Amino acid sequence: MGAVLLAALLAARLDAAVETGGHVGSQTAGARDLAELQPSLTGTLEQPALRLQGRYAPRFLWSADQHLGLRHEGLFAGNWQQSRNLQWTASENFRYGRNDFIQDAGATRPFDFVETLVPVIADDLSTDTELGFGLVASRTVGLSASVGYLTYGGRSAASQRVLPFQHGPQLWFGLDQDLTRNDRVSTEMYASQSFASGDRQNSQLKLSESWQSQLGPTTRSKLSVGASAWRKWRPVEGGSAGWFPVASAALERDVLQRRQRFELRALASVGPHMNPLTAELLERAELGVSARWIRQDNLSIRGRAAAARELAAGGSRLAQGTLDVSYQPKPDISISVGAGAFWQQVPSLPDTPALRWLAFTALTFGARNLI
């Protein structure tokens, strides 16, 4: 046993980092000016067939009104390669505390699109637990599936009046088949059951078929069509059911040169979307484009623009545009600056300003291989 523990310790790695930053804006998610400090500690254990990682990163937030907020963030991820063709994965993402909107400069989500700015509360809870596997059934066929449990929203009764608490299980299954070297078809199934504040329930079953094609050495496209059946239950109205069409078109292009590259992403989609402010499952149309220029892997400039609209009477409408720059002078030091404009019309928040702007900066120091 001692030899096993010693071997595991020698294979483990401990990394640390500290991020400092500041935001200014026009009522950005409820806080006009905001300073932040986020230390983090990440432990990684790697073996030939096993990889485990854990991370804890509390985020301290100071707003212009001298209010101190705290948000706990944690992550656990595991990966086990049981055989050459079978891989198991497990993950847990955890977040609890003050939910001020924090602009991401692309380090963790380089091509995300529309996000709803929600009211600031002090007890926002978000967890995402998942267990899954991936199986290479043959040279051209792959199977993958996962089961999980998702929670999101305010924990106290006061917070749930502006940000409902939602939780429930979810299931995903995917089948990929390579038709040629450049073409792949995929079948996906997603099922979920969510329980929301106020004794409300939403369930859905979504099936879609997609075709992914390599149009050129640096260009890829993906087209998807399908349908989503849903059922809702409300204390007063009772139960109702229906279906939504599902469709999307995505284009990716990477222009590569000797010491730089240009990445372009575009997406147009329509499908079911859970509104975080109302806990209503609605049909939403979305259009977005994102471009990022990277030089020598230490300097990047990214621009994004996106818009979305819920296709229901009185549905929300959202739009945003952002520009940010990230520079990494050394492997363990990074600097980010950026600005963005956000516009949203949300009937459930009639007193919220429709147009908001945001500017931010962040500086991160890291230390690797502490043990």
N, C-alpha and C positions, 0 to 999 in steps of 0.2 A: 504494500500500500504506500509506503514511504517513497519507493522508487517511482510509482505512478504519479504521486503528487509533485515530486521534484521534476519529473519530465513535463508535467503540465505547466509548472511555474516557469520553466525555462522556455516553453513555447508561447507564454503569454506576453502581451505588450500593454503598457499603460501610457496613455496620452492625455495631456491636459491642454486647455486653451482658455483664454479670457477675451471676451468681446465687449467693447465699449462703443456706445453710439448715441446719437441724438436725432430727434425728429422735430420739425416745426411744420405747422400747417393750420388749415382752417377747420377746427373741430374735427381733427383726424380721429375717427372712431371714438369721439367723445373727449379727447385730450388735445388741447391746443399745442402745447410744447411738451416734449417728453425726452428724458435722458434714461439710458439703460446700461446695465452692467450684467453680463452673463458669464460666469465661470463654468467650465465643463470638465468632466472627467470621463474618459472612455477606456474601457478595458476590452482587449481582444485576445482570444485564445484560438490558435490555428493549429490544426493537425492535418495529416494528409487527406482524411475524409470528413473532417469536422471543423466547423468554424462557429465560434460563439462570440457575441459582442454585446456589451452593456454600456449604456451612457446615461449620465445624470447631469442636468444643466439647469440650475435655478436661474431665473431671470428677474433682476431687481429693476423696478420701474419708478422713476420720479417724474411727476407731472408738474405743470406750472403752478398749480394750487398747493404745492408742497405735500401732495399726497404720495405716500410710498406704497407701491404695489408689488406683489410677488407672484411669480408663475413658476410652478415646478414642471419640468419637462424630463421625461425618461424614455428610454428605448432599450428593448432587448430583442435580439435577432439571433436565430440559430439556423445552421445549414448542415445537413448530413447527407453525404454522397454514399448511399447504401451499396450501390453497384454502379457499373458504368452507365446503366440506362435509367436508374431510379434515384431521385433526389427528394429529400424531405426538407421542408422549411417551416419555421415557427417564428412569430414576431409578436411583440406587444409595444404599442406606442401609447404613452400616457402624458396627459397635460392637465394641470389643475391650477386655478388662480385667476388673476386679473387678465382679461383678454384684450388688452390694447392691440390695435392693428400694428404689426411690425412688417415693414417693407422688406422683401427678400430680393437681394441683388443678383439672384440667379445661381447662387452656390448650391442650394438644395432643390430648387424648382426652376430650371432655366427657361421652360416654355409653358408655364401655367398661364391661364387666361383670366376670365372674369371671376372676381371674388366679391361677395356681398359684405359691406361694412355693417357690422352688427353693433348694437348698443354695448357699452362697456359695463361689465359686471365683475365682481370680485371673486365669484365662486364658479367660474366656468370649468366644466369637466369634460374632457374628451379622451376616450380610450378606443383603441382599435386592436383587437386580439385576433390572430389568424394562424391557422395550421393548414398546411397544404403539401402537395407533392407534384413532381413533374416526372413523366415517364416517356422515354423514347421507345415507342412500340416497334418501329422499323426505321429504315433509312429515310423514309419520307413522311412518317406519321408520328406525331407527338401528342400526348395527353397531359392535361394539368387540371388540378382541382384544388379548391380551398374552402374551408369553413371557418366562420369567425363570428365575433360579437362586437357591435359598435355602440358607443354611447357618445352623446353630445348635448351640451346645453347647460343651463343654470341649475344649481342644486337647491337653492332656497326658494320658498314660495314667491318672494318678491322678485327674484331674478327670473323665475319661470314666467312671470307675466310679460316680460319683454324678450326672453330667449327661452323658448320651451325646451324641456329636457326630453330627449329622444334616446331610445335604446332598443336593441333587438338583434336577433341572429341574421346572418346572411350566408349565402352559398353561391359559389362560382364554379363553373366547369367550362373547359375549353378543349377543342380538338383542332389541331393544325395539320394540314396536309400539303406537302410541296408537290405542285403539278409539274413544274419545270425548275430550272436553276433560278429563274427570275420571277416565278409566280407561286403564290401560296394562297390557299383558301382556308378560312377559319370559321368554326361554329362555336358560338358562345351562349351560355345560359347563365342567368343571374336571378337569384330569388332572395327576397328579404321580407322580414316581418318586423315592423317597428311599432313601439308603444310610446306615446307622447303625453305630455302634461295635459290634464283635463280629461283623462280616460279616453283618449283618441287612439285609433289604430290605423296603420297603413300597411298594405302588403302588395307586392308586385312580383311578377314573373316575366322576365325579359329574355327573348330569344333573338339572335341576330346572326347573320351570315356576312362575312367580309372577304374581300379579295385584295391582297397586297401584291404590288407589282414593282419590280426594280426596272424603272424606265431607262436608266442609264447608270454609268459608274457612280454618280453622286446624287441621283434623284430617285425618290421612292414615292409611291402613292398608295392610298388605301381607301376603298369604298365599302360602306357597310349599309345593310338594310335589315329591317326586322320589325318586331312588334312587341309591345309590353302590355300585358294584362294587369289590371290593378283592382283592388278592393279597398274601400274605406269604411270605417265605422265611427260614428259620432254619437254622443249621448242623446242629443235631441233629434237630429235628422235620421239616425239609424244607419243602416248599411247601404252602400251603393257600389257599383262596379262598372268597369268600362275598359277601354284599351287605348293606347297611344301608338302612333307610328314611330319608328326609329330609323334614322338615316344619318349618315355622316360621310364627309369627304375630306381627306387629309393629304397634304403634300409636304414633302421634306426634301430639301436640297442642300448639299454641302459642297461648297467650292473650296478646293484644297490647293494651296500653293506651298512653296518650300518652307516658310516659317510662319505662315498665317493661314487662317481658314475663315470662311463665311458660312454661317448656318441660317437657313431660312425655314420657318414652319408656318403653315397656314391650315386652318380648320374651319369647316362649316358643318353644323350638326343640328339635329332636332331629336328630342327624346325626353324621357321622364327626368325630373329634377326635384329633389326635396328642398323646399324653401326653409332655411334655418330659422326664420323669424316667425313663421306661421305653422310649421310642421305639416304643411300641405304638399302632397305629391302632385306636381303639375307638369304639363308639357312645356318645354323651354327650347327656344331656338337660339343658337349661339354662333357668332362669327368672330374669328380672331386671327391675327398674324403676329409673328415674332421673328426678329432678326438679331443675330449676335455675331460680332466680329471678334476674333481671337488672334492675338499675335504672340508667338513664342510661348504659348500656354501660361503666360503670367499677366496678360493685359486683355481685358474684354470690354466691349461696349455693346449694350443690348437695348433694343427698343421694342415696345409692345403696344398693340392697340386691339381692343376687343369690345364687343357689344353683345348683349343678351336680352331676351324678352320672354316673359312667361305668356304662353298662348291661352290665356283665360281672361274672362272679364275681370278687370281690376288687377291684372297681374303686374308684377314688378318689371321695371326696365332699368338696365344697367349699362354703363359704358366706362371705359378707362383707357388711359394712355400713359405709359411710363418710359423713362429713359434713365439708365444707370450705367456706371463705370466701376469696374473692379480691377485692382492692381495688386500683384503679389511680388513685392521686391525681393523677398526671401521665402524659402519653402514654408516657414512657420509664421510669416507676417503677411497680412492682407489688409487692403484699404478699399472701402466702397463708398461711393457717393451717388446720389440719384434724386429724381423728382418725378412726381406723377400727379395726374388729375383724375378725379373719380366723380362720376355723375350717376345718381340713382334716384328713381322715383318708386317709393315703396308705400302703397296705400295704408299698410298697418303702422307706418311711422310718418304721419302727415306733418309733424313739426320738425322733422329732420331736414337740414339744408340739402338741396338737391346736388349742388356742386361743391366739391371740396378739393383742396390741393395739399400736397405733401412734399417735403424735401427732407432728406435723411443723409447721414454719414455714419460710418462704422469703421472701427479699427480692431483687428483681431491678432492676438499673440498666441502662439502655440509652442508646446514642448512635447517632443515625441520620445518614446522608448524610455520612460522614467524608470522602468524596471526591465 
